[in-house]
């Protein structure tokens, strides 16, 4: 049968449309999920059927020569600690900065240290690694607690260990936080009595009498240590200020007789709502006859001499 030119056009168009429809669209291949879901050694991974090729997965981090961790767990101190403990000597416990982190004790004036700190019983030949810092000391069983299944030095033992490493201002900040959480001061005194001759005891003895559970932040504690070193009078902490019209505010530090107030402004004071509230409160206090000095961490750390001089002048000393 003869085909007209019009029919030929229709057939050509139909053929082209069919060809277009049968072309497959590209389908992305989903990535193979990582098989390491908890801290593992190469040996434990192999026992679980995980190959060396799978250990090189982009979502698996090699934290040491023989230790692997899921990438999303590297930011969690518990995950990193569990990985380090896999290759730790028998009897090793998490201590020092790592124990403080697990007890949620903030240590000011320190550079971030991602390493896991361990205390191992003597004698030991275990060395430091990129992921761990080894301390050698005997830790009595009574000074070992468990957090999330991990062996950790007790709060008191952690404090004693840190006393050998921290400058007094930072140790005061840790001590204030412990007292704020109702850790008995008498227990710390007893620890010091049992640790005569131990490194850091002298620092701890100097700091403990100044510790105060009313301290509002670690950097406030640092500021108080500056005042102590400068032989300035101790302030009243968290002073409530009122006048004839009522409540004016609660302030970080006060010398009521001299009508002087000192405020430490941390990061939260940069938020607009907090900043506006601070300004209004400050105006009320100034109108009530108080002198107010406000400092930031840049002042306390960067120019402590000027901070002390300003407070000394305000106190008329």
C-alpha positions in Angstrom: 0.0 0.0 0.0 1.3 3.4 -1.0 2.1 5.9 1.8 1.3 9.5 1.3 3.7 12.2 2.5 1.2 13.1 5.2 1.2 9.5 6.5 5.0 9.4 6.4 5.2 12.4 8.6 2.8 10.8 11.1 4.9 7.6 11.2 8.1 9.4 11.6 6.7 11.5 14.5 5.3 8.3 16.2 8.6 6.5 15.9 10.5 9.4 17.3 8.1 9.6 20.3 8.5 5.9 21.0 12.3 6.1 21.0 12.1 9.0 23.5 9.9 7.1 25.9 12.0 3.9 26.1 15.2 5.8 27.0 15.9 5.0 30.7 16.5 7.8 33.1 19.8 7.8 35.1 19.2 6.3 38.6 21.9 7.2 41.2 23.3 4.3 43.0 22.8 4.7 46.8 26.1 4.6 48.8 26.9 1.5 50.8 26.2 2.2 54.5 29.0 1.9 56.9 29.1 -1.3 59.0 31.0 0.2 61.9 28.3 1.5 64.3 30.2 1.6 67.5 33.9 1.8 68.6 35.8 -1.1 67.2 39.2 -2.6 66.8 40.4 -4.1 63.5 40.2 -7.5 65.1 36.7 -7.1 66.5 35.6 -5.7 63.1 37.0 -8.7 61.3 35.3 -11.1 63.8 32.0 -9.3 62.9 32.7 -9.8 59.1 33.8 -6.3 58.4 36.6 -6.2 55.8 39.5 -3.8 55.6 37.9 -2.2 52.6 34.8 -1.5 54.7 36.9 0.0 57.4 38.0 2.7 54.9 34.4 3.8 54.5 34.0 7.6 54.4 31.7 7.4 57.5 34.3 5.5 59.5 37.2 7.4 61.3 40.4 5.7 62.2 41.3 7.2 65.6 44.5 5.3 66.2 46.5 2.5 64.5 43.9 -0.1 65.5 40.8 1.7 66.5 37.8 2.8 64.5 34.8 5.0 65.3 31.6 6.0 63.4 32.2 9.5 62.1 29.1 10.9 63.7 30.5 9.7 67.1 33.7 11.6 66.9 32.2 14.7 68.5 31.0 12.8 71.5 33.5 12.4 74.3 31.8 9.1 75.4 32.3 7.6 71.9 36.0 8.7 71.7 36.6 7.5 75.3 35.1 4.1 74.6 37.3 3.8 71.5 40.5 4.6 73.4 39.6 2.2 76.2 39.6 -0.7 73.7 43.4 -0.4 73.5 44.0 0.7 77.1 45.9 -1.3 79.7 43.9 -3.3 82.3 42.7 -1.1 85.2 42.9 2.2 83.2 40.3 4.8 84.0 39.2 8.0 82.4 40.6 11.0 84.3 41.7 14.6 84.4 40.2 16.7 81.6 38.1 13.8 80.2 36.7 13.0 83.6 35.9 16.7 84.1 34.1 16.7 80.7 32.1 13.6 81.7 31.2 15.2 85.1 30.2 18.3 83.1 32.7 20.5 84.9 33.8 23.5 82.8 37.5 24.4 82.9 38.3 27.9 81.8 41.6 29.3 80.5 42.3 26.0 78.6 42.8 25.3 75.0 40.6 22.6 73.6 42.2 19.2 73.9 40.4 16.4 72.0 42.6 13.7 73.4 41.2 11.3 76.0 43.0 11.3 79.3 43.6 8.0 81.0 45.2 7.1 84.3 46.8 3.7 84.2 48.2 1.8 87.2 51.9 1.5 87.6 54.0 0.0 86.2 52.9 0.6 82.6 54.8 1.1 79.3 51.8 2.4 77.5 52.6 5.7 75.7 50.7 8.7 74.5 49.1 8.7 71.1 47.3 11.3 69.0 44.0 10.3 70.6 45.1 9.7 74.2 47.2 11.2 77.1 48.4 8.7 79.6 48.9 9.5 83.4 50.4 6.9 85.6 49.0 6.6 89.2 47.2 4.1 91.4 43.4 4.9 91.7 41.7 3.1 94.6 38.4 1.3 93.6 36.5 3.8 95.9 37.6 6.6 93.6 36.3 5.0 90.4 32.7 5.6 89.2 30.8 4.5 86.1 29.3 6.9 83.6 27.5 5.4 80.6 29.4 2.2 81.3 32.8 3.9 81.3 35.2 3.8 84.2 35.8 7.4 85.4 37.6 8.9 88.4 35.2 10.2 91.1 34.5 13.9 91.3 36.9 14.3 94.2 39.7 12.4 92.6 39.2 14.3 89.4 39.5 17.6 91.4 42.7 16.3 93.0 44.2 15.3 89.7 43.3 18.6 88.1 45.0 20.4 91.0 48.3 19.1 89.8 47.7 20.5 86.3 45.7 23.7 86.5 46.6 27.2 87.5 44.8 28.3 90.6 42.2 30.5 88.9 41.0 27.6 86.7 41.0 25.2 89.7 38.9 27.7 91.7 36.3 27.7 88.9 36.1 23.9 89.0 35.8 23.9 92.8 33.1 26.5 92.7 31.1 24.3 90.3 31.5 21.3 92.6 30.3 23.1 95.7 27.4 24.5 93.7 26.3 20.9 93.0 26.5 20.3 96.7 29.7 18.3 96.7 30.7 18.5 100.4 33.7 20.8 101.1 34.5 18.4 104.0 35.1 15.6 101.5 37.6 17.8 99.6 39.4 18.6 102.9 39.6 14.9 103.7 41.1 14.2 100.2 43.7 16.8 100.9 44.5 15.3 104.2 45.1 11.9 102.6 47.2 13.3 99.8 50.0 15.0 101.7 53.1 15.4 99.5 51.2 14.9 96.3 51.7 17.3 93.5 49.0 20.0 93.3 48.0 19.8 97.0 49.5 23.2 97.8 47.4 24.8 95.0 44.3 23.0 96.2 44.8 24.1 99.8 45.2 27.8 98.6 42.0 27.6 96.4 39.6 25.7 98.6 39.0 28.4 101.3 38.0 30.8 98.5 35.6 28.5 96.8 31.9 29.6 96.8 28.9 27.8 95.5 27.3 31.1 94.6 29.7 31.8 91.8 27.7 32.4 88.6 30.2 31.2 86.0 33.7 29.9 85.6 35.0 33.2 84.4 33.5 35.0 87.4 35.6 32.5 89.5 38.7 33.6 87.5 38.0 37.2 88.2 37.6 36.5 91.9 41.1 34.9 91.9 42.5 38.0 90.3 41.0 40.1 93.1 42.4 37.7 95.7 45.9 37.9 94.3 45.6 41.7 94.3 44.7 41.7 98.0 41.3 43.4 97.3 38.4 42.8 99.7 36.3 39.7 98.9 33.0 40.7 97.2 29.5 39.5 98.1 28.3 37.1 95.4 24.9 37.3 93.8 23.9 40.4 95.8 20.3 41.3 95.6 19.9 45.1 95.3 16.8 47.0 96.3 15.8 50.6 96.8 12.6 52.2 98.1 10.7 51.2 95.0 11.6 47.5 95.3 13.9 45.0 93.5 16.5 46.5 91.2 18.5 43.4 90.3 20.8 40.5 91.3 24.4 41.2 90.5 27.5 39.0 90.2 29.7 40.8 92.8 29.1 43.6 95.2 30.8 45.7 97.9 27.7 47.1 99.6 29.5 49.5 102.0 31.2 51.2 99.0 28.1 50.8 96.8 30.2 49.2 94.1 29.0 46.4 91.7 30.9 44.3 89.3 29.3 42.3 86.5 31.0 39.7 84.2 29.3 39.7 80.8 29.6 36.3 79.1 28.4 35.4 75.6 24.7 35.3 76.6 24.8 39.0 77.3 25.3 39.7 73.6 21.8 38.5 72.8 19.6 41.4 72.1 16.9 40.6 74.7 19.5 40.1 77.4 21.4 43.2 76.3 18.3 45.4 76.5 17.4 44.0 79.9 21.0 44.7 81.2 20.9 48.3 80.1 17.6 48.9 81.8 18.8 47.3 85.0 22.1 49.2 84.9 20.2 52.5 84.5 18.2 51.7 87.6 21.2 50.8 89.7 23.1 53.9 88.6 20.2 56.2 89.5 20.0 54.4 92.9 23.6 55.6 93.6 25.6 52.4 92.7 28.9 52.4 90.7 28.8 49.6 88.1 31.8 48.1 86.4 31.3 45.5 83.6 34.0 43.2 82.2 34.2 40.5 79.6 36.6 37.6 79.2 38.7 39.8 76.9 39.3 42.1 79.9 39.8 39.4 82.5 42.2 37.4 80.3 43.7 40.1 78.1 44.2 43.0 80.5 43.8 41.7 84.1 46.0 44.5 85.5 43.6 47.2 84.2 40.6 45.3 85.6 42.1 45.1 89.1 43.1 48.8 88.9 39.5 49.8 87.9 38.0 47.9 90.8 40.6 49.3 93.2 39.8 52.8 92.1 36.0 52.3 92.4 36.5 51.0 96.0 38.6 54.0 96.8 41.7 52.0 97.8 
